[in-house]
Amino acid sequence: MPATRKTTDLLNNFNEILKFCQKNREPVYVTDDNQKEQAVMMSIEAYEELIGRLELYHSLQMGLDQINNGEFIEEDEFMEFLDNLE
């Protein structure tokens, strides 16, 4: 579960919060004194994994959209295409 820390806490305890993000692979919501969320801090590894998932979901959605729009080739046509690559 993501943690919430104040901006002043982030400034004073950056290394501790960074270690939390890296160890738990969870984001930290950074808030101001009014508890309004200002930013999200997360490890590079967690960020890259998140971006990778988004790119995968986007590619899958594009493929589904193409199928639904009839933009595909049949298996035998695809196999023939592969055979001609050799």
PLY file of the C-alpha trace (Angstrom):
ply
format ascii 1.0
element vertex 86
property float x
property float y
property float z
element edge 85
property int vertex1
property int vertex2
end_header
0.00 0.00 0.00
1.43 3.41 -0.92
2.68 5.64 1.87
2.00 9.36 2.23
4.70 11.78 3.40
4.84 15.56 3.68
7.19 17.58 1.49
9.24 18.63 4.51
9.60 14.97 5.50
10.78 14.19 1.99
13.44 16.89 2.20
14.63 15.75 5.63
14.43 11.98 5.07
14.98 11.52 1.36
17.30 8.49 1.65
14.92 6.69 4.03
11.96 7.29 1.74
13.97 6.21 -1.31
14.92 2.96 0.44
11.23 2.38 1.25
10.34 2.81 -2.44
13.09 0.46 -3.56
12.46 -2.22 -0.93
8.67 -2.28 -1.11
8.29 -1.37 -4.79
5.51 0.96 -3.69
5.05 4.65 -4.47
5.09 7.40 -1.88
2.55 10.19 -2.24
4.14 13.50 -1.36
1.74 16.05 0.13
1.93 19.64 1.25
0.87 20.85 4.68
-2.79 20.85 3.60
-2.55 17.12 2.73
-3.04 17.85 -0.96
-1.09 15.39 -3.09
1.67 17.15 -4.96
3.78 14.36 -6.43
4.48 10.64 -6.44
7.90 9.19 -5.72
8.79 5.68 -6.81
11.86 3.62 -7.61
13.21 3.64 -11.15
12.58 -0.11 -11.39
8.91 0.27 -10.42
8.51 3.19 -12.82
10.07 1.29 -15.74
7.86 -1.72 -15.00
4.78 0.51 -14.96
5.73 2.15 -18.26
6.43 -1.27 -19.79
2.98 -2.47 -18.80
1.34 0.63 -20.24
3.20 0.15 -23.54
2.17 -3.52 -23.63
-1.49 -2.70 -22.91
-1.41 -0.02 -25.60
0.03 -2.48 -28.15
-2.54 -5.11 -27.24
-5.35 -2.60 -27.57
-4.07 -1.52 -30.99
-4.05 -5.17 -32.08
-7.58 -5.73 -30.83
-8.75 -2.59 -32.60
-7.16 -3.79 -35.84
-8.85 -7.18 -35.52
-12.21 -5.53 -34.84
-11.73 -3.33 -37.92
-10.87 -6.32 -40.11
-7.25 -5.23 -40.48
-5.57 -8.64 -40.35
-4.44 -11.46 -42.57
-5.40 -15.11 -42.32
-2.99 -17.68 -40.93
-2.18 -19.33 -44.28
-1.41 -15.96 -45.84
0.85 -15.11 -42.91
2.66 -18.46 -43.12
3.22 -17.92 -46.84
4.65 -14.47 -46.04
7.05 -16.05 -43.53
8.11 -18.72 -46.03
8.99 -16.02 -48.54
11.31 -14.31 -46.04
13.76 -17.21 -46.11
0 1
1 2
2 3
3 4
4 5
5 6
6 7
7 8
8 9
9 10
10 11
11 12
12 13
13 14
14 15
15 16
16 17
17 18
18 19
19 20
20 21
21 22
22 23
23 24
24 25
25 26
26 27
27 28
28 29
29 30
30 31
31 32
32 33
33 34
34 35
35 36
36 37
37 38
38 39
39 40
40 41
41 42
42 43
43 44
44 45
45 46
46 47
47 48
48 49
49 50
50 51
51 52
52 53
53 54
54 55
55 56
56 57
57 58
58 59
59 60
60 61
61 62
62 63
63 64
64 65
65 66
66 67
67 68
68 69
69 70
70 71
71 72
72 73
73 74
74 75
75 76
76 77
77 78
78 79
79 80
80 81
81 82
82 83
83 84
84 85
